[in-house]
């Protein structure tokens, strides 16, 4: 049973435009959500997070939105740059679960010049 | 700053062979994790250690064992490798088991079982 789902395996965007990556979850007990970025042959690196008590968190070009009633979060990248081309993973964490993260399947973003 | 270091980076095994993946972190983190990444499956948790002296099963623990040797080191052992264990393995560590607990990942170990 996939608790965190990223239904779009890939996304292609033109440089300078907005990239929107989506993530859905099923467990209402999740209290933190994180986005990780992964380049080929490297480990995932942390990008941005949001607590379940908030609905928006912004860091530079990256903004994460959380809609708890819909159990949905999204990552917006504005403006998109070719260096943003990578696989993006959504992850969720529940309280009292040893800090473990449950990951989605990932979305491969391609930003074209 | 080394962060999280995994060895080896690449390994080829024959079915039935055993091996241990090593992981060490130098960030004084309390919690450590082993994940595997397979195409279309994302990252799946194999085992984790919320603190030194404790280990727990994750989503896909079958065929694996772990040892939290000390606060810095967390090893993953395959006792009898199977082709289904061909994957990329990532070790991660986090400052604590609560809060946002942002995990830092190693560069990965690519394992092929023939």
Interface residues (C-beta under 8 A of the other chain):
Chain A: X4 X6 X9 X32 X34 X36 X41 X42 X43 X44 X45 X46 X49 X51 X89 X91 X93 X95 X98 X99 X100 X101 X102 X103 X104 X105 X106
Chain B: X4 X31 X33 X35 X40 X41 X42 X43 X44 X45 X48 X50 X56 X58 X59 X90 X92 X94 X96 X97 X98 X99 X100 X101 X102 X103 X104 X105 X106 X107 X108
